[in-house]
Amino acid sequence: MTPTKFLIGQIGLVLGIVILGIWASTQWAAHQLAYQTQLGAPWFRVSAWPVYRPWQVFAWWFHYEA
């Protein structure tokens, strides 16, 4: 494996971890707020649970000044 491919792989891995962390924080915040309708429409649903876009936590943070 060349150093460039290794570096690109590391960047991809870190980016994936960051996105998963942000998505987890979004879902955690929505869960703590009992999935209220003021949070907006979910991106999609898995069974009965709404799943929000990963970056939605930043919009809520700005909008509700929390």
PyMOL CGO cylinders between C-alpha atoms (Angstrom):
from pymol import cmd
from pymol.cgo import CYLINDER

trace = [
    CYLINDER, 0.00, 0.00, 0.00, 1.41, 3.37, -0.98, 0.3, 1, 1, 1, 1, 1, 1,
    CYLINDER, 1.41, 3.37, -0.98, 1.63, 6.17, 1.58, 0.3, 1, 1, 1, 1, 1, 1,
    CYLINDER, 1.63, 6.17, 1.58, -0.91, 8.23, -0.35, 0.3, 1, 1, 1, 1, 1, 1,
    CYLINDER, -0.91, 8.23, -0.35, -3.53, 5.48, -0.26, 0.3, 1, 1, 1, 1, 1, 1,
    CYLINDER, -3.53, 5.48, -0.26, -2.83, 4.96, 3.42, 0.3, 1, 1, 1, 1, 1, 1,
    CYLINDER, -2.83, 4.96, 3.42, -3.30, 8.69, 4.09, 0.3, 1, 1, 1, 1, 1, 1,
    CYLINDER, -3.30, 8.69, 4.09, -6.54, 8.81, 2.11, 0.3, 1, 1, 1, 1, 1, 1,
    CYLINDER, -6.54, 8.81, 2.11, -7.78, 5.79, 4.04, 0.3, 1, 1, 1, 1, 1, 1,
    CYLINDER, -7.78, 5.79, 4.04, -6.98, 7.49, 7.35, 0.3, 1, 1, 1, 1, 1, 1,
    CYLINDER, -6.98, 7.49, 7.35, -8.73, 10.68, 6.28, 0.3, 1, 1, 1, 1, 1, 1,
    CYLINDER, -8.73, 10.68, 6.28, -11.79, 8.69, 5.23, 0.3, 1, 1, 1, 1, 1, 1,
    CYLINDER, -11.79, 8.69, 5.23, -11.83, 6.81, 8.52, 0.3, 1, 1, 1, 1, 1, 1,
    CYLINDER, -11.83, 6.81, 8.52, -11.58, 9.98, 10.61, 0.3, 1, 1, 1, 1, 1, 1,
    CYLINDER, -11.58, 9.98, 10.61, -14.26, 11.70, 8.52, 0.3, 1, 1, 1, 1, 1, 1,
    CYLINDER, -14.26, 11.70, 8.52, -16.55, 8.69, 8.98, 0.3, 1, 1, 1, 1, 1, 1,
    CYLINDER, -16.55, 8.69, 8.98, -16.00, 8.69, 12.75, 0.3, 1, 1, 1, 1, 1, 1,
    CYLINDER, -16.00, 8.69, 12.75, -16.75, 12.42, 12.94, 0.3, 1, 1, 1, 1, 1, 1,
    CYLINDER, -16.75, 12.42, 12.94, -19.97, 12.05, 10.93, 0.3, 1, 1, 1, 1, 1, 1,
    CYLINDER, -19.97, 12.05, 10.93, -21.10, 9.09, 13.05, 0.3, 1, 1, 1, 1, 1, 1,
    CYLINDER, -21.10, 9.09, 13.05, -20.36, 11.07, 16.21, 0.3, 1, 1, 1, 1, 1, 1,
    CYLINDER, -20.36, 11.07, 16.21, -22.37, 14.06, 15.02, 0.3, 1, 1, 1, 1, 1, 1,
    CYLINDER, -22.37, 14.06, 15.02, -25.21, 11.79, 13.95, 0.3, 1, 1, 1, 1, 1, 1,
    CYLINDER, -25.21, 11.79, 13.95, -25.19, 10.06, 17.33, 0.3, 1, 1, 1, 1, 1, 1,
    CYLINDER, -25.19, 10.06, 17.33, -25.33, 13.43, 19.11, 0.3, 1, 1, 1, 1, 1, 1,
    CYLINDER, -25.33, 13.43, 19.11, -28.26, 14.48, 16.91, 0.3, 1, 1, 1, 1, 1, 1,
    CYLINDER, -28.26, 14.48, 16.91, -30.18, 11.31, 17.73, 0.3, 1, 1, 1, 1, 1, 1,
    CYLINDER, -30.18, 11.31, 17.73, -29.31, 11.62, 21.42, 0.3, 1, 1, 1, 1, 1, 1,
    CYLINDER, -29.31, 11.62, 21.42, -30.56, 15.23, 21.53, 0.3, 1, 1, 1, 1, 1, 1,
    CYLINDER, -30.56, 15.23, 21.53, -33.78, 14.26, 19.74, 0.3, 1, 1, 1, 1, 1, 1,
    CYLINDER, -33.78, 14.26, 19.74, -34.29, 11.40, 22.18, 0.3, 1, 1, 1, 1, 1, 1,
    CYLINDER, -34.29, 11.40, 22.18, -33.69, 13.66, 25.19, 0.3, 1, 1, 1, 1, 1, 1,
    CYLINDER, -33.69, 13.66, 25.19, -36.27, 16.09, 23.78, 0.3, 1, 1, 1, 1, 1, 1,
    CYLINDER, -36.27, 16.09, 23.78, -38.76, 13.22, 23.30, 0.3, 1, 1, 1, 1, 1, 1,
    CYLINDER, -38.76, 13.22, 23.30, -38.80, 13.62, 19.49, 0.3, 1, 1, 1, 1, 1, 1,
    CYLINDER, -38.80, 13.62, 19.49, -41.01, 16.74, 19.76, 0.3, 1, 1, 1, 1, 1, 1,
    CYLINDER, -41.01, 16.74, 19.76, -42.63, 18.09, 16.61, 0.3, 1, 1, 1, 1, 1, 1,
    CYLINDER, -42.63, 18.09, 16.61, -40.73, 21.39, 17.05, 0.3, 1, 1, 1, 1, 1, 1,
    CYLINDER, -40.73, 21.39, 17.05, -37.58, 19.54, 15.99, 0.3, 1, 1, 1, 1, 1, 1,
    CYLINDER, -37.58, 19.54, 15.99, -38.96, 19.31, 12.48, 0.3, 1, 1, 1, 1, 1, 1,
    CYLINDER, -38.96, 19.31, 12.48, -39.66, 16.43, 10.18, 0.3, 1, 1, 1, 1, 1, 1,
    CYLINDER, -39.66, 16.43, 10.18, -37.32, 13.44, 10.43, 0.3, 1, 1, 1, 1, 1, 1,
    CYLINDER, -37.32, 13.44, 10.43, -35.22, 12.39, 7.46, 0.3, 1, 1, 1, 1, 1, 1,
    CYLINDER, -35.22, 12.39, 7.46, -36.71, 8.89, 7.58, 0.3, 1, 1, 1, 1, 1, 1,
    CYLINDER, -36.71, 8.89, 7.58, -38.11, 6.43, 10.09, 0.3, 1, 1, 1, 1, 1, 1,
    CYLINDER, -38.11, 6.43, 10.09, -36.80, 3.08, 11.27, 0.3, 1, 1, 1, 1, 1, 1,
    CYLINDER, -36.80, 3.08, 11.27, -39.75, 1.23, 12.69, 0.3, 1, 1, 1, 1, 1, 1,
    CYLINDER, -39.75, 1.23, 12.69, -41.40, 3.84, 14.90, 0.3, 1, 1, 1, 1, 1, 1,
    CYLINDER, -41.40, 3.84, 14.90, -38.23, 5.84, 15.58, 0.3, 1, 1, 1, 1, 1, 1,
    CYLINDER, -38.23, 5.84, 15.58, -37.51, 9.00, 13.61, 0.3, 1, 1, 1, 1, 1, 1,
    CYLINDER, -37.51, 9.00, 13.61, -33.98, 9.44, 12.25, 0.3, 1, 1, 1, 1, 1, 1,
    CYLINDER, -33.98, 9.44, 12.25, -32.80, 13.01, 11.75, 0.3, 1, 1, 1, 1, 1, 1,
    CYLINDER, -32.80, 13.01, 11.75, -30.09, 14.35, 9.46, 0.3, 1, 1, 1, 1, 1, 1,
    CYLINDER, -30.09, 14.35, 9.46, -26.67, 14.35, 11.15, 0.3, 1, 1, 1, 1, 1, 1,
    CYLINDER, -26.67, 14.35, 11.15, -26.18, 18.12, 10.91, 0.3, 1, 1, 1, 1, 1, 1,
    CYLINDER, -26.18, 18.12, 10.91, -29.64, 18.90, 12.34, 0.3, 1, 1, 1, 1, 1, 1,
    CYLINDER, -29.64, 18.90, 12.34, -28.14, 19.20, 15.85, 0.3, 1, 1, 1, 1, 1, 1,
    CYLINDER, -28.14, 19.20, 15.85, -26.36, 22.40, 14.76, 0.3, 1, 1, 1, 1, 1, 1,
    CYLINDER, -26.36, 22.40, 14.76, -29.61, 23.92, 13.47, 0.3, 1, 1, 1, 1, 1, 1,
    CYLINDER, -29.61, 23.92, 13.47, -31.32, 23.11, 16.76, 0.3, 1, 1, 1, 1, 1, 1,
    CYLINDER, -31.32, 23.11, 16.76, -28.38, 24.50, 18.69, 0.3, 1, 1, 1, 1, 1, 1,
    CYLINDER, -28.38, 24.50, 18.69, -28.56, 27.79, 16.77, 0.3, 1, 1, 1, 1, 1, 1,
    CYLINDER, -28.56, 27.79, 16.77, -32.35, 28.02, 16.73, 0.3, 1, 1, 1, 1, 1, 1,
    CYLINDER, -32.35, 28.02, 16.73, -32.99, 27.19, 20.38, 0.3, 1, 1, 1, 1, 1, 1,
    CYLINDER, -32.99, 27.19, 20.38, -29.76, 28.75, 21.72, 0.3, 1, 1, 1, 1, 1, 1,
    CYLINDER, -29.76, 28.75, 21.72, -29.04, 25.65, 23.78, 0.3, 1, 1, 1, 1, 1, 1,
]
cmd.load_cgo(trace, "trace")
